């Protein structure tokens, strides 16, 4: 772990390391938040996940107009994946809410 991080640190810019560290910490915190949340809070957690995916779509759509082909392709892929996540999130949330109506 640490030796791999040190090897990467020799070849990438300092900004990348800062962003990568935030990404890894976010992954760890997200893992513990999702797996330790009580069952009654799963529906609001799904709603927050859908909102985050909506923000990703807005950011990706802003990048579609970029003059660089690689950026445009990545933005289209991000839009597609976030859209699938939102639709799936709403489907799961709907199923969860139907369970409470019985």
N, CA, C and O of each residue as an XYZ file, in Angstrom:
408
protein
N       0.797     -1.185      0.000
C       0.000      0.000      0.000
C       0.847      1.259      0.000
O       0.816      2.043     -0.948
N       1.604      1.444      1.076
C       2.376      2.679      1.219
C       3.535      2.732      0.233
O       3.869      3.805     -0.269
N       4.150      1.596     -0.050
C       5.254      1.591     -1.017
C       4.744      1.877     -2.428
O       5.432      2.524     -3.216
N       3.541      1.398     -2.751
C       2.941      1.707     -4.049
C       2.619      3.178     -4.176
O       2.823      3.778     -5.232
N       2.112      3.764     -3.097
C       1.825      5.197     -3.090
C       3.107      6.001     -3.265
O       3.123      6.994     -3.992
N       4.178      5.578     -2.606
C       5.461      6.280     -2.727
C       6.018      6.157     -4.145
O       6.611      7.104     -4.661
N       5.831      4.999     -4.775
C       6.304      4.822     -6.152
C       5.539      5.723     -7.113
O       6.126      6.306     -8.024
N       4.236      5.835     -6.910
C       3.418      6.715     -7.758
C       3.803      8.168     -7.526
O       3.824      8.962     -8.466
N       4.107      8.520     -6.290
C       4.420      9.912     -5.945
C       5.640     10.436     -6.690
O       5.760     11.644     -6.892
N       6.535      9.569     -7.097
C       7.733     10.002     -7.815
C       7.453     10.406     -9.253
O       8.258     11.118     -9.854
N       6.334      9.969     -9.822
C       6.098     10.158    -11.252
C       4.910     11.056    -11.593
O       4.714     11.370    -12.767
N       4.121     11.474    -10.624
C       2.930     12.280    -10.927
C       3.055     13.662    -10.294
O       3.829     13.845     -9.355
N       2.300     14.637    -10.803
C       2.334     15.978    -10.208
C       1.759     15.984     -8.789
O       1.003     15.090     -8.408
N       2.127     16.990     -8.029
C       1.669     17.098     -6.638
C       0.157     17.267     -6.560
O      -0.467     16.761     -5.627
N      -0.444     17.965     -7.515
C      -1.898     18.139     -7.500
C      -2.620     16.801     -7.605
O      -3.650     16.589     -6.964
N      -2.075     15.905     -8.415
C      -2.685     14.587     -8.556
C      -2.700     13.858     -7.222
O      -3.705     13.242     -6.865
N      -1.606     13.918     -6.483
C      -1.540     13.232     -5.190
C      -2.570     13.778     -4.213
O      -3.193     13.018     -3.472
N      -2.747     15.093     -4.210
C      -3.742     15.689     -3.316
C      -5.143     15.218     -3.694
O      -5.925     14.840     -2.821
N      -5.461     15.238     -4.971
C      -6.784     14.796     -5.419
C      -6.980     13.296     -5.187
O      -8.065     12.863     -4.799
N      -5.949     12.519     -5.420
C      -6.031     11.074     -5.222
C      -6.236     10.736     -3.744
O      -6.993      9.823     -3.413
N      -5.568     11.465     -2.866
C      -5.732     11.246     -1.426
C      -7.162     11.547     -0.993
O      -7.749     10.787     -0.222
N      -7.722     12.642     -1.478
C      -9.118     12.978     -1.161
C     -10.052     11.896     -1.696
O     -11.008     11.513     -1.022
N      -9.783     11.406     -2.898
C     -10.608     10.347     -3.487
C     -10.583      9.087     -2.630
O     -11.634      8.507     -2.354
N      -9.406      8.658     -2.208
C      -9.287      7.442     -1.391
C      -9.985      7.623     -0.045
O     -10.698      6.727      0.408
N      -9.786      8.769      0.593
C     -10.466      9.027      1.869
C     -11.975      9.056      1.693
O     -12.705      8.568      2.555
N     -12.452      9.616      0.597
C     -13.892      9.643      0.320
C     -14.442      8.237      0.133
O     -15.545      7.932      0.587
N     -13.678      7.386     -0.531
C     -14.109      5.994     -0.714
C     -14.227      5.279      0.629
O     -15.201      4.567      0.871
N     -13.249      5.465      1.489
C     -13.271      4.808      2.802
C     -14.433      5.324      3.642
O     -15.163      4.533      4.239
N     -14.611      6.633      3.694
C     -15.709      7.213      4.473
C     -17.052      6.780      3.905
O     -17.963      6.437      4.658
N     -17.182      6.793      2.578
C     -18.426      6.358      1.943
C     -18.757      4.911      2.259
O     -19.915      4.573      2.503
N     -17.749      4.062      2.257
C     -17.961      2.653      2.588
C     -18.538      2.516      3.993
O     -19.523      1.806      4.193
N     -17.932      3.190      4.962
C     -18.405      3.071      6.339
C     -19.765      3.722      6.542
O     -20.564      3.239      7.344
N     -20.040      4.796      5.839
C     -21.354      5.441      5.965
C     -22.441      4.523      5.424
O     -23.471      4.335      6.072
N     -22.225      3.950      4.248
C     -23.257      3.121      3.621
C     -23.493      1.836      4.412
O     -24.643      1.449      4.616
N     -22.449      1.179      4.853
C     -22.629     -0.101      5.515
C     -23.027      0.020      6.980
O     -23.496     -0.957      7.563
N     -22.854      1.189      7.594
C     -23.217      1.347      9.003
C     -24.486      2.157      9.211
O     -24.835      2.463     10.351
N     -25.185      2.512      8.138
C     -26.410      3.286      8.284
C     -27.535      2.350      8.747
O     -27.582      1.183      8.359
N     -28.431      2.874      9.575
C     -29.547      2.048     10.048
C     -30.528      1.808      8.905
O     -30.565      2.565      7.935
N     -31.313      0.755      9.031
C     -32.221      0.369      7.947
C     -33.252      1.447      7.644
O     -33.679      1.589      6.498
N     -33.650      2.197      8.640
C     -34.663      3.234      8.410
C     -34.132      4.409      7.597
O     -34.918      5.219      7.106
N     -32.828      4.518      7.448
C     -32.249      5.637      6.699
C     -31.797      5.257      5.291
O     -31.180      6.075      4.610
N     -32.085      4.042      4.841
C     -31.654      3.646      3.501
C     -32.359      4.442      2.409
O     -31.737      4.795      1.407
N     -33.649      4.729      2.586
C     -34.375      5.488      1.557
C     -33.825      6.901      1.414
O     -33.582      7.329      0.285
N     -33.612      7.658      2.508
C     -32.988      8.979      2.329
C     -31.578      8.898      1.754
O     -31.161      9.794      1.019
N     -30.842      7.844      2.075
C     -29.500      7.676      1.519
C     -29.566      7.490      0.006
O     -28.720      8.011     -0.721
N     -30.558      6.756     -0.468
C     -30.743      6.588     -1.917
C     -31.061      7.928     -2.567
O     -30.587      8.209     -3.667
N     -31.857      8.755     -1.902
C     -32.192     10.066     -2.460
C     -30.952     10.943     -2.580
O     -30.783     11.650     -3.574
N     -30.093     10.900     -1.584
C     -28.858     11.686     -1.635
C     -27.955     11.173     -2.758
O     -27.318     11.965     -3.453
N     -27.899      9.862     -2.935
C     -27.102      9.291     -4.021
C     -27.622      9.752     -5.373
O     -26.835     10.052     -6.271
N     -28.940      9.809     -5.525
C     -29.520     10.304     -6.777
C     -29.165     11.768     -6.989
O     -28.902     12.178     -8.120
N     -29.153     12.554     -5.938
C     -28.800     13.973     -6.072
C     -27.342     14.131     -6.497
O     -27.027     14.983     -7.328
N     -26.463     13.324     -5.937
C     -25.050     13.388     -6.323
C     -24.883     12.996     -7.789
O     -24.095     13.608     -8.510
N     -25.620     11.981     -8.230
C     -25.552     11.594     -9.642
C     -26.071     12.712    -10.538
O     -25.572     12.903    -11.647
N     -27.068     13.449    -10.063
C     -27.554     14.602    -10.828
C     -26.486     15.668    -10.980
O     -26.365     16.286    -12.038
N     -25.718     15.886     -9.933
C     -24.621     16.858    -10.004
C     -23.554     16.375    -10.988
O     -22.977     17.175    -11.724
N     -23.296     15.073    -10.999
C     -22.329     14.515    -11.947
C     -22.802     14.738    -13.378
O     -22.001     15.064    -14.254
N     -24.103     14.563    -13.619
C     -24.633     14.785    -14.969
C     -24.453     16.235    -15.387
O     -24.068     16.507    -16.524
N     -24.729     17.173    -14.479
C     -24.552     18.593    -14.813
C     -23.093     18.873    -15.172
O     -22.816     19.540    -16.168
N     -22.162     18.368    -14.368
C     -20.746     18.573    -14.662
C     -20.327     17.936    -15.971
O     -19.546     18.515    -16.727
N     -20.844     16.741    -16.244
C     -20.493     16.063    -17.494
C     -21.056     16.804    -18.696
O     -20.382     16.922    -19.719
N     -22.284     17.307    -18.588
C     -22.873     18.047    -19.703
C     -22.121     19.344    -19.972
O     -22.043     19.792    -21.116
N     -21.571     19.945    -18.928
C     -20.760     21.147    -19.139
C     -19.475     20.826    -19.900
O     -18.937     21.687    -20.597
N     -18.985     19.607    -19.773
C     -17.750     19.217    -20.446
C     -17.966     18.699    -21.867
O     -17.011     18.585    -22.635
N     -19.220     18.384    -22.224
C     -19.488     17.853    -23.564
C     -19.072     18.843    -24.642
O     -18.602     18.434    -25.704
N     -19.236     20.138    -24.389
C     -18.890     21.152    -25.374
C     -17.405     21.425    -25.489
O     -16.998     22.331    -26.216
N     -16.599     20.666    -24.791
C     -15.156     20.863    -24.842
C     -14.638     20.581    -26.250
O     -15.199     19.758    -26.974
N     -13.586     21.256    -26.622
C     -13.009     21.061    -27.941
C     -12.192     19.788    -28.066
O     -11.807     19.408    -29.171
N     -11.925     19.131    -26.963
C     -11.093     17.924    -26.983
C     -11.980     16.686    -27.093
O     -12.961     16.549    -26.363
N     -11.633     15.806    -27.991
C     -12.444     14.620    -28.262
C     -12.474     13.679    -27.059
O     -13.527     13.132    -26.730
N     -11.345     13.486    -26.407
C     -11.279     12.577    -25.258
C     -12.184     13.068    -24.135
O     -12.893     12.274    -23.516
N     -12.164     14.369    -23.869
C     -13.005     14.939    -22.813
C     -14.475     14.763    -23.162
O     -15.283     14.423    -22.297
N     -14.827     14.990    -24.415
C     -16.215     14.838    -24.844
C     -16.680     13.392    -24.697
O     -17.795     13.148    -24.236
N     -15.849     12.441    -25.078
C     -16.216     11.026    -24.951
C     -16.380     10.640    -23.487
O     -17.340      9.955    -23.133
N     -15.457     11.070    -22.633
C     -15.576     10.774    -21.199
C     -16.814     11.424    -20.598
O     -17.460     10.834    -19.731
N     -17.156     12.630    -21.045
C     -18.349     13.314    -20.545
C     -19.615     12.567    -20.955
O     -20.552     12.457    -20.163
N     -19.651     12.061    -22.167
C     -20.815     11.291    -22.618
C     -20.939      9.994    -21.825
O     -22.041      9.607    -21.435
N     -19.824      9.329    -21.586
C     -19.841      8.099    -20.783
C     -20.294      8.398    -19.354
O     -21.084      7.643    -18.787
N     -19.802      9.490    -18.767
C     -20.208      9.868    -17.408
C     -21.696     10.172    -17.353
O     -22.371      9.794    -16.396
N     -22.213     10.852    -18.372
C     -23.643     11.149    -18.418
C     -24.456      9.864    -18.493
O     -25.464      9.728    -17.800
N     -24.031      8.928    -19.320
C     -24.742      7.660    -19.459
C     -24.741      6.870    -18.152
O     -25.786      6.382    -17.722
N     -23.584      6.743    -17.525
C     -23.489      5.962    -16.289
C     -24.281      6.621    -15.158
O     -24.969      5.929    -14.407
N     -24.194      7.940    -15.027
C     -24.943      8.630    -13.974
C     -26.445      8.533    -14.221
O     -27.219      8.430    -13.269
N     -26.868      8.563    -15.483
C     -28.290      8.411    -15.795
C     -28.781      7.023    -15.402
O     -29.861      6.885    -14.829
N     -27.998      6.002    -15.707
C     -28.360      4.639    -15.302
C     -28.452      4.554    -13.781
O     -29.357      3.909    -13.253
N     -27.531      5.194    -13.076
C     -27.539      5.191    -11.616
C     -28.789      5.878    -11.071
O     -29.390      5.395    -10.111
N     -29.184      6.993    -11.670
C     -30.369      7.712    -11.199
C     -31.629      6.882    -11.429
O     -32.461      6.757    -10.530
N     -31.775      6.317    -12.619
C     -32.962      5.508    -12.919
C     -33.028      4.301    -11.985
O     -34.091      3.995    -11.445
N     -31.915      3.623    -11.795
C     -31.886      2.496    -10.872
C     -32.166      2.912     -9.436
O     -32.846      2.197     -8.700
N     -31.644      4.063     -9.039
C     -31.892      4.567     -7.686
C     -33.352      4.873     -7.444
O     -33.885      4.566     -6.378
N     -34.010      5.481     -8.434
C     -35.437      5.753     -8.294
C     -36.245      4.460     -8.265
O     -37.230      4.367     -7.533
N     -35.843      3.460     -9.049
C     -36.551      2.178     -9.042
C     -36.429      1.502     -7.679
O     -37.416      0.997     -7.143
N     -35.230      1.491     -7.123
C     -35.022      0.873     -5.810
C     -35.756      1.657     -4.726
O     -36.373      1.062     -3.842
N     -35.695      2.982     -4.784
C     -36.402      3.806     -3.800
C     -37.898      3.557     -3.875
O     -38.564      3.467     -2.844
N     -38.430      3.445     -5.080
C     -39.854      3.180     -5.245
C     -40.231      1.835     -4.631
O     -41.259      1.727     -3.963
N     -39.415      0.817     -4.850
C     -39.685     -0.493     -4.248
C     -39.628     -0.423     -2.727
O     -40.439     -1.049     -2.046
N     -38.676      0.333     -2.194
C     -38.556      0.450     -0.740
C     -39.766      1.167     -0.158
O     -40.275      0.772      0.891
N     -40.229      2.212     -0.824
C     -41.391      2.944     -0.326
C     -42.659      2.109     -0.409
O     -43.539      2.246      0.440
N     -42.773      1.247     -1.416
C     -43.937      0.358     -1.515
C     -43.974     -0.625     -0.354
O     -45.054     -1.042      0.063
N     -42.817     -1.003      0.174
C     -42.784     -1.915      1.314
C     -43.414     -1.272      2.542
O     -43.996     -1.972      3.370
N     -43.307      0.057      2.675
C     -43.868      0.736      3.838
C     -45.367      0.960      3.703
O     -46.024      1.263      4.699
N     -45.925      0.823      2.515
C     -47.355      1.072      2.295
C     -48.214     -0.117      2.674
O     -49.428      0.034      2.807
N     -47.643     -1.275      2.850
C     -48.435     -2.479      3.148
C     -49.072     -2.427      4.484
O     -49.768     -3.365      4.874
